[in-house]
Amino acid sequence: MIKYYIPVFIFFLVLFWLIYFQPNKQSLKKVNSKVAISAFCLGVFIEFLQATLTTSRFADVYDVLANTVGIVLALVAYQQYIKIKTN
């Protein structure tokens, strides 16, 4: 079952990371890539821990998909924010 709070949590996590690192124009793609990959790996790691360390929870591919949706939405929102900020 997909939990709808997962993409919302990941969205804000990625958005806060992007704002924290505040890339300049030259390193925008580099920072976006690092943040997106870090968030994705964190989500996969959490799913791995759920599968191996707990008996009451289980790993779910749909949770990883929900994480990915949150990451993409945060990247798009941040790009729009940068576009508005620079104009």
Protein Blocks (a to p, Z undefined) as FASTA:
>chain_A
ZZfklmmmmmmmmmmmmmmnopafklmmmmmmmmmmmmmmmmmmmmmmmmmmpmkbccdf
klmmmmmmmmmmmmmmmmmmmmmmmZZ
